[in-house]
Amino acid sequence: MARAVNIPEALEAAAAMPQSAFEQDERDTFTALYRAHHPALLRFALHMTGDRDAAAEVTQDVFVWLIHHRSAFDPARGELAAFLTGVARKVIQRRERTLRRWLPFSDFAPPRVEMSAAVDRELESAGLRKAIASLPVRYREVIVLCDLEGRSYEEAARLLGCAIGTLRSRLHRGRELLIRKFQPGNGIRP
């Protein structure tokens, strides 16, 4: 049976440990951390990328980064969830820069197989995901954080490092862009 773990305190203690001791003694801490934060990070990454496989890769990269850079988290600067969301933002930005360098290989990808009702629900929301994924990053981030993740303006502004007024203006503009994408003739259907 896994013991209860105070994640911020355990991360502070883990940062002071040598790597070998950390790997042996703190697996329970990272298992608890992963279980607590994985769903929210996966949702954030899915909304930001519009692709379930890419979102899973981003989420994995966040936790791998955290293992190697655990001393970067400072509980005095904010919550762990906000810190991990910030790391996810940076991973997504780096991933998008890398993807722009290469031509798509989609013509040669094998067809995906339908597996369950969850996949059907996924397909129903494909138009919205496609529209959100096509937004510029500055608008996509605020739409995801405020509208899809339900975060407050204050929390989202803190995560993005901008003023609340800037966030509200980006949110308004992002919503306008989404509305235009669903107007007849723009190729995206709800």
N, C-alpha and C positions, 0 to 999 in steps of 0.2 A: 504494500500500500504506500502510495507517495505521500510524503509529508507536506504540510502547508508551508509555502515559501513566500516571504516578503520580497518581492522581485526587486524593487529599487535598492533595498539594503543588501540583498544578495549580489546585485551587480556591483555595488561599491566594494564589497568584500572581494568579489571575483577579480576586480580590476587590479587589486594589490597582489594577487596570487601569481606565481609563475605559471606559464602556459600548461605544463604537464600536470601540476596539481589541479588547475582549473578543470582540465578535461576529465580528470578522474572524479573529483568531488562535486562538481556543479552541474552535472547533466540534468538532475531533477529541476534545478532552477530554470534552465533553458527550456526544458520540456514544459514546465508550467507557464513560462513566458510565451512560448510558442502557442500553446493552447489558448492562452488569454487574448493574444493580439493577432493571431493568424487570420481569423475571419474578417475583422475590420480592415486589415491591410489588404487582404485579397479582394474585398469589395472595392476599396479605393483604387487599387491597381486595375481591376476589371473596368471600372467606370472611366478611368483615365486612358487605358489602352484600347478598350473595346474588343479585346481578344482574351479569352479564358486562358489559353496556353501562355501567352505573354504575361498575363497577370500572375499566373502561378510562378513563372520564372522570376518576375520582379519580387514577389513576396519571398521566395527562397533566397534571392540575392540580398534582401534586407537582413534576414536572419544570419546569413553567412557573414555579411559585413559586421553585424553586431558582435558575433563571436570574436572576430579579429580586432575590433575597435571598441571593445566594451568600456574602456576608460573614457570614451568620448561622451558618454551619457552623464550629465550632471543633474541630479534631482533638484538642485536649487534653481535651475533655469526653467523647469517645467516638468510636465508629466511625461512618462515614458511613451504613452500612446502618441502624443504630439511629436516627440522626438523621432519615433519610428515612422510616422507619416512624413516627416521632413526627409528622412533617409530615403523613403520610397519615392518621394518627389524627385530627389537627385538621381536615383537609379533610373527612373522613367526618362528623365531629361537626357541622361547619358545614353540610354538605349535608343531614344529617338534620334540623337545625333549620329549614332553608329548606323542605324537603319537607313538614314538618308544617303549614306555613302554607297549603298549596294542597290542593285536592281532587284525587284521582286522576283521570287522564284515560284510564285503561286500557280503558274501554268502547269508546272510539273508536280504539284503536290497531289498525293492520293486523296480520293474523295473521303469525306468524313462519314462515319456510320451513325445513324440515329440509334440512341440507346435507351432513352426513358422519357417519361413525362417531363422531367426536369429539362431535357434537351428541347422539348416542344415549347416550354415556357421561355427558354433561352432564345429560340427562334422568333417568338412573338415580340420580344423586345429588341430584336436585332436592328430595326429601323432607328429606334431611339439611341441605341449604343453607337450606331454608325454616325448619326447626327452629332452626338456629343463628342465622339472621337475626332470628327472633322473640324471641331472648333479650335481656334488658336489656343495655345496652352493657358494664357492668362485668363481666358474666359472659362475654359474647360475646368480648371482647378477650382474656381469659385462655385461653379454649377455643381461639381461633384461634392465639394465639402459642405456647402449650405443646403442645396436642394436634395441631393441623394443621400448624403451621410447625416444630414440633420444637425450640423454643427451651428452654433450661434455665430453671429457676425464677428463678435469679439474674438472667439476662439479661432475662427477661420483667418481673421486678419493677423492674429499672432502667429499662426502656422505659416502663413505666406509672407510674413514680414512686411506688411503694408498697413496703411491707415484704414480705418473702418469706412471712411468716405470713399476711398479708392476701391475697396472691396465691393461696396454697394453699387458703385458705378459700373464695375466690371460685371457684377451679377446681372444688373439691368441690361447691359449691352449683350451679354451672353444669352440671356433669355430671348431678347429680340432676334438674335441670330438663329436660335433654335426654331422660333416661330416661322421665320422666313424659310428655313430648310424644309418645313412641312407644308408649305404652300404649294398648290398645284403647279406642276411644271419643274419642280426642283429635284425630282427623282427619288426622294425619300418618302416612303409611306409608313405611317404608324402601325 
